Amino acid sequence: MNSEKLTPGATFPEIQVLDTKGNTQSLVSPTDAEHWTMVVVYRGVHCPICSKYLTQLQEMRSQFQEIKVDIVAVSADSVEQLNTKLDDVSVEFPVYAGLTKEHMSALGLYLSQPTSEAETDHDFPEPGLFVVNSDNKVQVLEIANSPFVRPDLNMLVSGLGYTRKNDYPIRGTKSFK
C-alpha cells in the first residue's frame, strides 16, 4: 500500500465515523471554538497495548482539558467490536468505530492484516495521533507502524501546553523537494 502522508499544517480531512450506537459522527468536532482536538487512532478491540494507552489517556484527560485539547479515539472496528472494547476500557471521551481504508489512506496511516481470525476479522490501522488546531490544521502528528510506538503522554501534554501558551508555530512544514 502506498499512501501520501498527511503533513503538518495541512487541513485535517472531514471524516465521518460511527459512535457506540451506530450513528454517524464527525471525527473532529471541537467542544468550543478555542479547543483543539487530539485524534488517537488505535488498532482495535484485539490490541491490549491500545487498551493501556486509552486508559492512560483517560487518566490524563483533565490535563488535556486544562489546555483546551479534546480527546477522541477511533479504530476500523465495527460498532459491535467498539462496544466490546468499551466493556474493557472505561473512558469519558468519544471513541468511534468505522475508520475505512480510504480514511486510513487520507491520514497516511500504516495498515496491517490480522495474523489470524482470532485476532480480528479485518485489516486495521497501526497507531496514529493527530492534534488538530482550532483552524482545522494539523498542529502535531505521529504515525507508527507498530503498537508499541506511541507518543509519551506526559511529554505530549507538556509540549501542547507550551505550544498553546506561547503560540508556538506548526513545525515540520518544510520538505526535501
Backbone bond lengths (Angstrom), bond angles and torsions (degrees), N, CA, C in turn:
res aa  C-N    CA-C-N  psi(-1)  N-CA   C-N-CA  omega(-1)  CA-C   N-CA-C  phi
1 M - - - 1.443 - - 1.522 108.76 -
2 N 1.283 116.16 130.04 1.452 121.69 178.87 1.524 107.48 -119.10
3 S 1.317 117.39 120.47 1.448 119.95 179.46 1.516 109.51 -134.88
4 E 1.314 114.78 152.62 1.457 120.45 174.13 1.520 107.09 -76.99
5 K 1.305 115.68 144.11 1.459 120.19 177.87 1.518 109.61 -88.07
6 L 1.313 116.34 140.07 1.458 121.91 171.68 1.520 106.23 -65.83
7 T 1.307 117.62 137.15 1.460 120.48 -174.56 1.524 111.19 -109.96
8 P 1.333 116.83 154.45 1.460 120.55 175.44 1.533 109.68 -58.09
9 G 1.313 115.97 136.28 1.459 121.67 -179.67 1.512 114.29 88.38
10 A 1.333 117.80 -11.23 1.462 121.17 178.40 1.529 109.95 -72.64
11 T 1.306 115.53 156.54 1.462 120.40 173.96 1.526 108.22 -71.39
12 F 1.327 115.95 130.82 1.463 119.67 178.32 1.523 108.23 -71.18
13 P 1.340 117.96 132.79 1.464 119.85 -176.55 1.528 112.67 -67.90
14 E 1.318 115.05 149.99 1.464 120.85 174.92 1.521 107.14 -75.16
15 I 1.324 116.43 117.89 1.458 121.72 -177.40 1.520 108.41 -127.31
16 Q 1.313 115.73 126.33 1.460 122.22 176.52 1.528 108.65 -99.80
17 V 1.318 115.92 131.75 1.463 122.70 -178.45 1.523 109.15 -130.96
18 L 1.324 116.81 -176.25 1.464 121.95 -176.46 1.520 110.84 -116.12
19 D 1.344 115.54 136.79 1.467 119.47 175.98 1.521 109.95 -86.70
20 T 1.308 117.01 -174.98 1.464 122.36 -174.78 1.531 113.34 -63.21
21 K 1.333 117.23 -16.95 1.466 120.99 179.21 1.520 112.23 -103.20
22 G 1.334 116.01 1.31 1.458 119.95 179.75 1.517 113.66 88.85
23 N 1.328 117.25 8.29 1.464 120.78 178.31 1.525 109.90 -82.44
24 T 1.319 115.90 144.28 1.460 121.72 179.40 1.523 109.96 -76.13
25 Q 1.332 114.93 133.56 1.464 122.54 179.81 1.525 108.93 -135.03
26 S 1.318 115.53 152.99 1.460 119.86 171.41 1.526 107.74 -77.59
27 L 1.327 117.46 133.04 1.460 121.01 -178.67 1.522 111.25 -61.64
28 V 1.320 117.09 -40.99 1.461 121.11 179.08 1.521 108.74 -114.04
29 S 1.324 115.10 111.42 1.460 120.44 172.64 1.522 107.26 -148.06
30 P 1.338 116.00 90.64 1.468 121.17 -174.96 1.525 112.50 -56.42
31 T 1.329 115.77 150.28 1.462 120.60 -179.71 1.527 112.17 -75.61
32 D 1.339 116.08 -14.96 1.458 121.76 -177.60 1.526 107.61 -155.65
33 A 1.328 117.50 152.40 1.467 121.60 -177.16 1.531 112.78 -60.48
34 E 1.331 118.04 -27.15 1.466 121.33 179.80 1.522 113.20 -85.99
35 H 1.321 116.70 -10.70 1.464 120.29 -175.41 1.520 111.90 -80.96
36 W 1.321 114.54 149.07 1.450 123.12 169.67 1.526 107.14 -101.88
37 T 1.313 116.69 165.12 1.462 121.51 177.90 1.514 109.90 -124.02
38 M 1.318 115.93 129.44 1.460 121.27 173.89 1.530 107.31 -101.78
39 V 1.319 115.82 114.79 1.463 122.80 179.47 1.519 107.65 -97.48
40 V 1.320 115.83 118.37 1.460 121.92 179.23 1.526 107.86 -108.44
41 V 1.317 115.78 114.99 1.467 120.86 176.77 1.515 107.20 -92.37
42 Y 1.332 116.29 123.79 1.465 120.46 177.79 1.518 109.62 -117.26
43 R 1.313 115.79 161.19 1.459 122.60 -170.86 1.526 112.84 -69.41
44 G 1.319 117.93 -38.48 1.457 119.55 178.81 1.510 113.49 142.50
45 V 1.324 114.32 -175.41 1.458 122.65 -174.77 1.527 112.06 -56.77
46 H 1.312 116.89 -29.63 1.468 121.52 -174.23 1.524 113.70 -77.31
47 C 1.328 118.70 -8.51 1.460 121.00 -168.34 1.536 113.01 -101.89
48 P 1.336 118.15 108.37 1.472 120.31 179.06 1.527 112.82 -69.30
49 I 1.331 117.44 -28.65 1.466 119.79 177.26 1.533 109.32 -66.63
50 C 1.327 116.62 -37.15 1.470 120.87 176.77 1.522 110.35 -63.32
51 S 1.312 117.33 -40.73 1.473 120.88 178.25 1.522 110.38 -59.10
52 K 1.329 116.83 -43.70 1.468 120.78 178.99 1.526 110.83 -63.43
53 Y 1.325 116.96 -41.36 1.467 120.94 -178.78 1.531 110.61 -66.82
54 L 1.332 117.28 -43.39 1.465 120.60 177.43 1.529 110.45 -61.84
55 T 1.321 117.12 -38.61 1.468 121.22 177.50 1.529 110.46 -64.95
56 Q 1.332 117.22 -42.36 1.472 120.27 176.65 1.520 110.92 -61.94
57 L 1.324 117.27 -40.43 1.463 120.79 177.21 1.524 110.46 -59.67
58 Q 1.325 116.09 -43.99 1.464 119.95 178.53 1.524 110.88 -61.68
59 E 1.314 116.79 -42.83 1.465 120.70 -179.77 1.529 111.72 -63.24
60 M 1.325 117.68 -27.84 1.459 122.24 -178.23 1.527 112.87 -103.61
61 R 1.312 116.18 5.11 1.472 120.95 -174.70 1.522 112.12 -53.11
62 S 1.325 118.15 -43.30 1.471 120.26 -177.28 1.528 111.13 -63.75
63 Q 1.325 117.36 -33.00 1.471 120.14 177.86 1.531 111.02 -67.09
64 F 1.315 116.48 -38.06 1.463 119.83 176.17 1.531 110.29 -69.86
65 Q 1.322 116.83 -38.42 1.463 120.09 177.75 1.527 111.03 -61.34
66 E 1.335 117.03 -39.45 1.468 121.37 179.99 1.526 112.01 -58.96
67 I 1.325 117.37 -32.51 1.463 120.29 179.67 1.537 111.34 -100.07
68 K 1.320 116.19 14.72 1.471 123.38 175.29 1.521 113.06 62.45
69 V 1.328 115.05 46.42 1.459 121.23 174.76 1.528 107.72 -119.91
70 D 1.329 115.70 114.11 1.460 121.84 176.70 1.524 109.02 -81.61
71 I 1.321 116.67 146.79 1.464 122.19 179.46 1.520 109.35 -110.91
72 V 1.336 116.24 134.93 1.461 122.62 167.38 1.526 107.24 -134.98
73 A 1.310 116.17 151.42 1.467 120.93 176.74 1.523 108.18 -128.95
74 V 1.329 115.76 152.55 1.459 120.12 -177.01 1.520 109.98 -152.46
75 S 1.331 115.51 150.09 1.465 122.10 174.54 1.523 108.58 -141.04
76 A 1.310 115.14 177.13 1.466 121.40 176.35 1.526 111.55 -88.71
77 D 1.320 116.92 4.48 1.463 120.76 -179.92 1.522 111.86 -61.84
78 S 1.326 114.71 163.04 1.458 121.48 171.11 1.530 108.26 -77.43
79 V 1.315 116.58 168.80 1.463 120.57 177.08 1.531 109.81 -61.03
80 E 1.322 117.25 -39.74 1.463 120.66 178.40 1.533 110.79 -61.27
81 Q 1.329 116.96 -44.91 1.462 120.36 178.19 1.526 111.11 -65.00
82 L 1.333 116.92 -38.92 1.462 120.94 176.70 1.524 110.50 -58.26
83 N 1.308 116.57 -47.34 1.465 119.79 -178.62 1.524 111.65 -65.86
84 T 1.326 117.42 -32.73 1.465 120.54 173.99 1.526 109.85 -63.90
85 K 1.340 116.93 -42.89 1.464 121.43 178.32 1.527 110.06 -60.64
86 L 1.320 116.74 -42.02 1.461 120.72 -177.37 1.531 112.45 -74.36
87 D 1.326 117.28 -12.87 1.467 120.37 169.46 1.522 109.71 -71.45
88 D 1.332 115.43 -28.19 1.463 123.87 -178.76 1.527 113.52 -89.06
89 V 1.329 115.65 -36.16 1.461 122.43 -172.39 1.525 108.52 -122.12
90 S 1.313 116.85 122.63 1.457 121.21 -179.50 1.525 109.62 -101.24
91 V 1.331 116.10 113.94 1.456 121.01 -180.00 1.531 109.68 -131.90
92 E 1.323 114.95 157.99 1.462 121.08 179.93 1.522 111.82 -111.88
93 F 1.309 117.20 17.71 1.458 121.41 174.53 1.529 107.74 -117.01
94 P 1.335 117.32 159.03 1.469 119.06 -178.04 1.526 112.18 -64.99
95 V 1.325 114.62 136.57 1.459 121.99 173.94 1.528 105.93 -126.88
96 Y 1.317 115.22 128.50 1.452 120.97 -172.80 1.520 112.31 -119.01
97 A 1.333 114.41 161.91 1.462 124.28 176.19 1.527 108.07 -118.15
98 G 1.329 115.49 175.85 1.452 120.68 168.64 1.512 117.13 86.23
99 L 1.337 117.69 18.85 1.455 119.45 174.84 1.535 107.58 -66.25
100 T 1.314 117.84 122.29 1.464 121.70 -176.21 1.534 111.01 -92.21
101 K 1.308 115.38 168.32 1.470 119.43 176.20 1.525 110.67 -61.76
102 E 1.328 117.39 -33.77 1.467 120.49 177.63 1.525 109.89 -65.15
103 H 1.339 117.08 -41.46 1.467 120.91 176.80 1.534 109.85 -62.18
104 M 1.335 115.08 -46.91 1.468 119.82 -178.23 1.525 110.82 -59.83
105 S 1.324 116.66 -39.98 1.453 120.97 178.62 1.531 110.62 -66.55
106 A 1.332 117.28 -43.35 1.468 121.44 179.87 1.526 110.98 -61.64
107 L 1.329 116.95 -32.39 1.463 121.22 179.56 1.529 112.36 -85.77
108 G 1.325 116.62 -11.94 1.462 120.20 -179.33 1.515 113.36 77.67
109 L 1.331 116.91 24.62 1.456 121.27 -178.62 1.529 111.30 -76.71
110 Y 1.306 115.45 155.14 1.458 121.13 172.42 1.520 108.15 -85.87
111 L 1.304 116.15 144.22 1.454 123.56 -175.92 1.520 109.45 -115.43
112 S 1.328 116.18 138.63 1.463 121.03 177.35 1.523 110.37 -126.18
113 Q 1.330 113.90 154.12 1.458 120.99 173.68 1.524 107.96 -97.47
114 P 1.334 116.69 147.42 1.468 118.09 175.98 1.522 110.72 -63.91
115 T 1.319 115.42 147.96 1.465 119.98 178.11 1.520 111.62 -81.11
116 S 1.333 116.51 -17.95 1.466 121.66 176.94 1.526 108.50 -163.14
117 E 1.330 115.55 167.07 1.469 119.77 176.64 1.524 111.07 -66.00
118 A 1.315 117.10 -24.29 1.466 120.65 178.21 1.527 111.08 -67.93
119 E 1.335 116.72 -28.22 1.462 120.19 -179.67 1.534 109.84 -71.98
120 T 1.311 117.17 -61.29 1.462 122.62 176.11 1.520 108.39 -167.09
121 D 1.320 116.18 174.89 1.458 121.17 -174.34 1.530 114.04 -108.56
122 H 1.340 117.34 14.46 1.465 120.04 -177.62 1.533 110.63 -154.25
123 D 1.327 114.77 159.87 1.456 119.07 171.30 1.523 107.96 -62.31
124 F 1.333 116.30 151.02 1.462 119.02 -175.54 1.525 110.46 -142.03
125 P 1.340 116.43 157.61 1.464 119.31 179.24 1.516 111.07 -81.50
126 E 1.306 115.25 148.44 1.461 120.20 166.88 1.532 106.50 -81.19
127 P 1.327 118.26 166.65 1.467 120.39 -171.97 1.529 114.28 -60.46
128 G 1.310 112.94 146.57 1.457 121.64 173.47 1.512 108.42 -148.11
129 L 1.320 116.56 151.91 1.458 121.56 177.33 1.524 107.44 -140.11
130 F 1.321 115.36 129.73 1.462 122.10 -177.76 1.517 108.26 -132.29
131 V 1.323 116.95 126.76 1.456 121.24 173.72 1.524 105.69 -105.05
132 V 1.327 115.01 118.81 1.458 122.55 -176.11 1.528 107.84 -106.94
133 N 1.335 116.09 122.31 1.464 118.76 -176.87 1.529 111.86 -79.70
134 S 1.320 116.75 -179.30 1.463 120.86 -174.61 1.532 112.85 -70.52
135 D 1.330 117.64 -10.02 1.466 121.58 173.27 1.526 111.51 -94.89
136 N 1.330 117.36 10.21 1.464 125.00 -178.28 1.525 112.01 63.38
137 K 1.328 116.34 30.76 1.466 122.50 177.06 1.522 108.83 -105.07
138 V 1.326 115.92 147.92 1.461 121.09 177.88 1.525 108.21 -74.01
139 Q 1.324 115.85 109.93 1.464 122.22 179.95 1.529 110.55 -83.67
140 V 1.342 115.66 -43.76 1.464 122.65 -176.66 1.521 107.58 -142.24
141 L 1.339 116.68 143.00 1.462 118.75 174.41 1.514 110.88 -148.81
142 E 1.315 114.08 151.55 1.467 122.20 176.44 1.521 106.74 -144.12
143 I 1.317 116.16 123.95 1.459 121.58 179.56 1.527 107.48 -121.84
144 A 1.325 116.75 128.26 1.465 121.51 -176.66 1.524 110.51 -120.92
145 N 1.314 115.32 161.12 1.465 119.92 176.66 1.524 112.07 -112.94
146 S 1.325 116.62 11.63 1.458 120.97 -176.37 1.531 109.06 -150.73
147 P 1.314 117.97 148.38 1.466 120.18 -175.02 1.524 115.14 -66.51
148 F 1.316 117.96 -20.20 1.468 118.84 -175.92 1.525 112.94 -97.09
149 V 1.333 117.46 9.52 1.468 121.35 177.20 1.527 107.65 -109.11
150 R 1.331 115.44 101.13 1.465 121.63 -178.60 1.518 109.48 -145.91
151 P 1.333 116.60 152.15 1.463 118.97 178.61 1.530 112.12 -62.43
152 D 1.331 115.22 142.63 1.454 121.54 172.78 1.523 107.54 -69.08
153 L 1.321 117.40 122.15 1.460 120.98 -173.06 1.525 113.28 -69.41
154 N 1.325 117.97 -32.55 1.467 119.64 176.49 1.521 110.72 -64.66
155 M 1.314 116.73 -45.37 1.456 120.54 178.45 1.528 110.49 -65.51
156 L 1.322 116.28 -39.51 1.456 121.01 -179.00 1.525 111.62 -62.86
157 V 1.329 117.74 -49.12 1.460 119.64 -178.77 1.527 110.37 -64.87
158 S 1.319 117.15 -36.81 1.459 121.12 176.96 1.531 110.64 -64.23
159 G 1.311 116.73 -47.71 1.458 121.22 -179.71 1.512 112.90 -64.98
160 L 1.326 116.77 -39.79 1.464 119.48 178.31 1.524 111.09 -68.59
161 G 1.323 116.37 -36.64 1.460 119.80 175.79 1.518 111.04 -60.80
162 Y 1.335 116.08 -45.47 1.460 121.60 177.85 1.532 110.14 -61.45
163 T 1.320 115.83 -45.46 1.462 121.92 -178.87 1.521 110.93 -59.17
164 R 1.318 115.98 -46.19 1.467 120.43 -178.66 1.521 111.14 -67.47
165 K 1.319 117.46 -44.79 1.469 122.49 -176.62 1.524 111.92 -66.11
166 N 1.323 116.97 -37.03 1.460 122.05 -172.92 1.531 113.81 -105.93
167 D 1.317 117.21 9.30 1.466 121.34 -178.82 1.533 110.67 50.05
168 Y 1.332 114.68 42.53 1.463 122.21 179.90 1.527 108.72 -64.31
169 P 1.327 118.46 135.31 1.477 120.46 -174.47 1.526 112.82 -73.58
170 I 1.307 114.30 164.05 1.459 120.79 172.89 1.528 107.24 -66.85
171 R 1.307 116.83 129.20 1.467 122.38 -177.63 1.534 109.85 -102.08
172 G 1.329 115.73 160.03 1.474 121.06 175.31 1.512 114.44 78.09
173 T 1.323 117.33 26.39 1.466 119.49 -177.01 1.516 114.06 -88.20
174 K 1.308 117.99 -5.77 1.472 121.63 178.97 1.518 109.67 -92.58
175 S 1.323 116.39 151.65 1.458 120.56 178.11 1.524 109.38 -125.17
176 F 1.316 116.74 174.40 1.451 122.82 -179.71 1.520 112.40 -88.08
177 K 1.298 117.70 -3.40 1.471 120.76 -176.61 1.507 111.64 -75.09
